[in-house]
Amino acid sequence: MGWISPRALNRLGMLNMNRRNVDYISRYNDRTSYPLVDNKLKTKLVVAEYGVKTPKLLQVVRQQHEISGFREMAEDLSGFAIKPAKGSGGKGITVITGRDEEEFIKASGARVQAAYLERHLSNILAGLYSLAGTPDVAIVENLVQSVPELAKYSFQGVPDIRIVIFQGYPVMAMLRLATKASDGKANLHQGAVGVGLDIGSGHSLNSVQFNRPITLHPDTGLALDNIHITDWEEMLIMASRCYEATGLGYMGVDLVVDVNDGPLLLELNARPGLAIQMANGRGLLPRLNAIENLKRHHFTPEARARYAMEMFAARH
């Protein structure tokens, strides 16, 4: 399917922000469930009960005095990620990809001392990156190493897959690739590349950067028209399970494919953005309406994933 203009997308049922907020987020997302998705630590704990794997948890830092244990914990580690539990948009996440004696090497190639990372932990606890500036908790996770067939497309950062889940059904998906403009982060607003994915097969469709069509990654130079996500059905089932885990009717599920552990959940988002429609070259509304009009919903994540793969395949 070729590129479609925003005006044409509107005719095809593009969901706008106001309608998303009123008809879907407010209607289908119980606010009591928000703490589960706005806190990465709570997310990890609750989805584990539903068979959804996440990166291994190495350390939880809840109070300032616990920072003193960081150096000992990291002594034999060459890579890890430090995250604020209540951060959003990738803010406050520091990824260490290597070690050179006493220096830690960040994903950008910059070298930092342990004292730098300890100050970062302290800033996280103070709420510097939390959603409302409130005191936070820092988590240290095992470093995710993307499978080579996806990593080669991304500039420095780990590529991830965003799947929009509605009433437990995967309705749209995209691959997000970091760029120099996005500072190695998979955030489309900061300049990451969005590659629409066929729900039926996991194959790439359209690609955009800053909501404009592209065919090559701006930094790696690789063509984006023949990407295929392996373990695709497994990833759709994992995303569908997050519905039972949280009770949220409308959310974004962010997954990665680790070279050792396979598909892993990075985080959940109760207010997923709408740029995924540009990446796919089609609007969300027809798919959301199709799920709302179902006379009988499927009870298991497996059944919902299979239904979506058939119903929303690119040929339809």
C-alpha positions in Angstrom: 0.0 0.0 0.0 1.5 3.4 -1.0 1.6 6.6 0.9 -1.8 8.3 1.7 -2.1 12.0 2.5 -3.5 13.1 5.9 -6.7 14.4 4.1 -7.3 10.9 2.6 -6.5 9.3 6.0 -9.3 11.5 7.5 -11.7 10.1 5.0 -10.5 6.6 5.8 -11.3 7.0 9.5 -8.3 8.7 11.1 -8.8 9.0 14.9 -8.1 12.5 16.2 -6.9 13.4 19.7 -10.2 14.8 21.0 -12.1 11.7 19.9 -9.4 9.4 21.3 -9.5 11.1 24.7 -13.3 11.2 25.0 -14.6 8.1 23.2 -11.8 5.7 24.0 -9.4 6.7 26.8 -12.1 8.2 29.1 -14.7 5.5 28.2 -12.6 2.4 28.3 -9.8 3.2 30.7 -10.7 3.0 34.4 -8.5 5.6 36.2 -7.9 3.2 39.0 -5.8 1.1 36.6 -3.5 4.0 35.6 -1.0 3.5 38.4 -0.3 0.0 37.0 0.9 1.5 33.7 2.3 4.8 34.9 4.7 2.9 37.1 7.2 0.6 35.4 7.9 -1.4 38.5 4.2 -2.1 39.1 3.8 -3.0 35.4 6.6 -5.6 35.7 5.1 -7.2 38.7 1.5 -7.4 37.5 2.2 -8.6 33.9 4.5 -11.4 35.2 1.4 -13.0 36.7 0.0 -13.3 33.2 3.0 -14.8 31.6 4.4 -11.6 30.0 8.1 -11.4 30.2 10.0 -8.2 30.9 13.8 -7.4 31.1 15.4 -8.9 34.3 15.2 -6.6 37.3 18.7 -6.1 38.8 18.0 -3.5 41.5 15.3 -1.3 42.9 16.3 1.9 44.6 13.6 3.4 46.7 15.5 5.6 49.2 18.7 7.7 49.0 20.7 5.4 51.3 20.1 2.5 49.0 22.2 4.2 46.3 25.3 3.0 48.1 24.6 -0.5 47.0 24.7 0.4 43.3 28.4 0.1 42.8 28.6 -3.4 44.3 25.6 -4.5 42.2 27.1 -3.1 39.0 30.7 -4.3 39.6 30.6 -7.2 37.2 28.0 -5.8 34.8 29.0 -4.5 31.3 25.5 -3.3 30.4 22.3 -2.3 32.1 19.5 0.3 32.0 18.5 2.8 34.7 14.9 4.0 34.5 12.6 6.1 36.6 9.6 4.0 37.5 7.2 6.9 36.8 9.0 8.5 33.9 7.4 9.0 30.5 8.5 9.6 26.9 11.9 8.0 27.6 12.9 10.8 30.0 15.5 9.8 32.6 16.4 6.5 31.0 20.2 5.9 30.9 21.5 2.9 29.0 24.9 1.5 29.6 26.2 -0.7 26.8 29.8 -1.3 27.9 32.5 -1.0 30.5 36.2 0.1 30.3 37.7 -0.4 33.7 36.2 2.2 36.0 34.2 3.9 33.2 30.7 3.1 32.0 30.0 3.6 28.3 26.6 5.0 27.5 24.6 4.1 24.3 25.8 7.4 22.8 29.4 6.4 23.3 29.9 8.9 26.1 32.0 7.7 29.1 30.8 8.3 32.7 32.0 7.4 36.2 30.0 5.6 38.8 29.5 8.9 40.7 27.6 10.2 37.6 25.2 7.3 37.7 24.7 7.6 41.4 23.8 11.3 41.0 21.3 10.2 38.3 19.8 7.7 40.7 19.4 10.5 43.2 17.7 12.8 40.7 15.3 10.0 39.9 14.3 9.6 43.5 13.8 13.4 43.8 11.2 13.2 41.0 13.1 15.0 38.3 11.6 12.7 35.6 8.3 11.6 37.1 5.0 12.5 35.5 4.0 15.0 38.2 7.4 15.8 39.7 6.6 13.6 42.7 9.2 11.4 44.5 10.0 8.4 42.4 11.7 5.0 42.5 14.7 4.0 40.3 14.9 0.6 38.7 18.0 -1.0 37.2 17.3 -3.6 34.5 19.3 -6.1 32.4 20.4 -4.6 29.1 18.2 -5.4 26.2 20.1 -6.6 23.2 18.0 -6.4 20.1 18.1 -9.2 17.5 20.5 -8.3 14.7 17.9 -8.4 12.0 16.1 -5.4 13.7 19.1 -3.7 15.4 20.7 -3.0 12.0 17.9 -0.7 11.0 18.1 1.5 14.2 20.7 4.2 15.0 22.2 3.4 18.4 18.9 2.9 20.3 17.1 -0.4 20.6 14.1 -0.7 18.1 10.8 -1.4 19.7 7.3 -2.4 18.5 4.2 -0.4 19.6 0.9 -2.4 19.4 -2.4 -0.6 20.1 -4.7 -2.9 22.1 -8.5 -2.2 22.2 -10.7 -4.3 24.4 -8.0 -6.9 24.4 -7.6 -7.0 20.6 -4.4 -5.8 18.7 -5.7 -3.3 16.2 -2.6 -1.6 14.9 1.2 -1.9 15.2 4.4 -0.2 14.2 8.1 -0.6 14.5 10.0 2.4 16.0 13.6 3.0 14.9 15.9 5.4 16.7 17.7 8.1 14.7 20.4 10.7 15.2 17.7 13.3 15.4 15.9 11.3 18.2 19.1 11.0 20.1 18.9 7.2 20.0 15.4 7.1 21.5 12.4 5.4 19.8 10.2 8.5 20.1 8.5 9.6 17.0 8.0 13.2 18.2 11.7 13.5 18.7 12.5 12.2 15.2 12.4 8.4 15.4 11.2 6.5 12.3 7.8 4.8 12.5 7.3 1.7 10.3 3.8 0.5 9.9 3.4 -3.3 10.5 0.8 -5.6 8.9 -1.2 -7.1 11.8 -1.7 -10.2 9.8 2.0 -11.0 9.2 4.4 -8.6 10.9 5.7 -7.3 7.6 6.5 -3.6 7.1 4.0 -1.3 5.3 4.7 2.5 5.1 7.5 4.4 6.9 7.5 7.9 8.2 9.7 10.4 10.0 8.2 13.6 11.4 5.0 12.4 9.7 6.5 12.5 6.3 7.0 9.5 4.1 10.4 8.0 3.8 11.8 4.8 2.2 15.3 4.7 3.7 16.4 5.1 7.3 18.0 8.6 7.4 21.1 7.4 9.3 21.7 3.7 8.4 20.6 4.2 4.8 18.8 0.8 4.8 15.5 0.3 2.9 12.5 0.0 5.1 10.1 -1.8 2.8 11.0 -5.4 3.5 11.2 -5.8 7.3 9.6 -8.8 8.9 9.1 -9.3 12.6 9.7 -12.8 13.8 7.7 -14.3 16.6 4.9 -12.0 15.4 1.9 -14.0 16.7 3.6 -14.5 20.1 4.0 -10.8 20.4 0.4 -10.1 19.6 -0.7 -12.6 22.2 1.7 -11.0 24.8 0.2 -7.6 24.0 -3.3 -9.0 24.3 -2.6 -10.5 27.7 -1.9 -7.0 29.0 -5.6 -6.4 28.8 -6.3 -9.0 31.5 -3.4 -7.8 33.5 -4.5 -4.2 33.7 -8.1 -4.0 32.7 -7.4 -1.1 30.4 -9.5 -1.1 27.3 -7.4 1.2 25.2 -3.6 1.2 25.5 -0.2 1.0 23.8 2.0 -2.0 24.4 5.7 -1.5 23.8 7.7 -4.7 23.1 11.3 -5.5 22.1 12.8 -8.7 20.7 15.9 -9.6 22.8 18.6 -11.8 21.2 18.6 -14.1 24.2 15.1 -13.9 25.8 12.9 -13.3 22.7 10.0 -10.9 23.0 9.9 -8.7 26.1 7.5 -6.1 27.4 9.2 -2.7 27.9 6.2 -0.7 29.1 2.5 0.1 28.7 0.9 3.4 27.8 -2.7 4.4 28.7 -2.6 7.3 26.4 -0.9 6.0 23.2 -0.2 8.6 20.5 -1.8 8.7 17.1 1.2 8.8 14.7 0.9 5.1 14.4 -1.9 5.8 11.8 0.5 7.8 9.6 3.0 5.0 9.8 0.4 2.5 8.7 -1.2 4.7 6.0 -4.7 4.1 7.4 -6.9 5.3 10.3 -7.8 3.5 13.5 -11.5 4.2 13.6 -12.7 1.4 11.2 -10.8 -1.2 13.3 -12.0 0.2 16.6 -15.6 0.2 15.3 -15.2 -3.4 14.1 -14.3 -4.5 17.7 -17.1 -2.4 19.2 -19.6 -4.0 16.9 -18.6 -7.6 17.7 -21.6 -9.6 18.9 -19.4 -11.9 21.0 -15.9 -11.1 22.2 -13.2 -13.7 22.2 -12.3 -14.8 25.8 -8.6 -15.7 25.4 -5.6 -13.6 24.3 -4.7 -16.3 21.7 -8.2 -16.2 20.1 -8.2 -12.4 20.1 -4.8 -12.3 18.4 -5.8 -14.8 15.8 -9.0 -12.9 15.0 -7.0 -9.6 14.6 -4.5 -11.3 12.3 -7.3 -12.4 10.0 -9.5 -9.3 10.4 -6.9 -6.6 10.1 -4.5 -8.2 7.6 -3.2 -5.7 5.0 -5.3 -7.3 2.3 -8.5 -6.1 3.9 
